[in-house]
């Protein structure tokens, strides 16, 4: 029987361009050029961190975007 585990990633835009993703409760970090590639990179990072155990994962991406508005 599979047990689901939720992993929350904080996603931020990188100063150099692209995105960084850092798991909140685990030591998992990855980066990519765009959000589509980041989603794949996050999945791969989770698989590498936990291995191919008999677990299923729900990955939640919390995307933080700073926006500056001049008045």
C-alpha positions in Angstrom: 0.0 0.0 0.0 1.4 3.4 -1.0 1.5 6.3 1.5 1.3 9.8 0.2 3.7 12.4 1.5 3.5 16.2 0.6 6.6 18.1 -0.1 6.4 21.9 -0.3 8.9 23.9 -2.3 9.5 27.6 -2.1 10.2 28.8 -5.6 11.8 32.2 -6.2 13.2 34.0 -9.3 16.9 33.9 -9.4 18.9 37.2 -9.7 20.8 35.5 -12.6 17.6 34.5 -14.4 15.5 31.4 -14.1 14.1 29.9 -10.9 15.3 28.3 -7.6 13.3 25.7 -5.7 14.0 24.8 -2.1 12.1 22.2 -0.1 10.9 23.5 3.3 11.2 20.3 5.3 13.9 18.4 3.4 17.4 19.1 2.2 16.4 19.3 -1.5 17.3 22.2 -3.8 17.2 22.6 -7.6 17.1 25.3 -10.3 16.0 25.7 -13.9 15.7 28.3 -16.7 11.9 28.4 -16.7 8.9 27.0 -14.7 8.3 24.1 -17.0 11.8 22.9 -16.7 11.7 23.6 -12.9 8.7 21.2 -12.5 10.7 18.4 -14.1 13.8 19.3 -12.1 11.8 19.2 -8.8 10.4 15.8 -9.6 13.9 14.4 -10.4 15.3 16.0 -7.2 12.6 14.3 -5.1 13.3 10.9 -6.7 17.0 11.3 -6.2 16.6 12.3 -2.5 14.2 9.5 -1.6 15.1 6.8 -4.1 12.6 4.5 -5.6 10.8 3.6 -2.4 7.2 2.5 -2.4 5.9 5.9 -1.6 4.0 8.5 -3.6 4.6 12.2 -3.4 2.5 15.3 -3.7 4.7 18.2 -4.6 3.4 21.7 -3.9 5.2 24.6 -5.5 4.8 27.9 -3.6 5.9 30.5 -6.2 7.1 33.8 -4.7 7.3 36.8 -7.1 8.5 40.2 -6.1 7.0 43.0 -8.1 8.0 46.7 -7.7 5.5 49.4 -8.7 6.6 53.0 -8.9 4.1 55.7 -8.0 
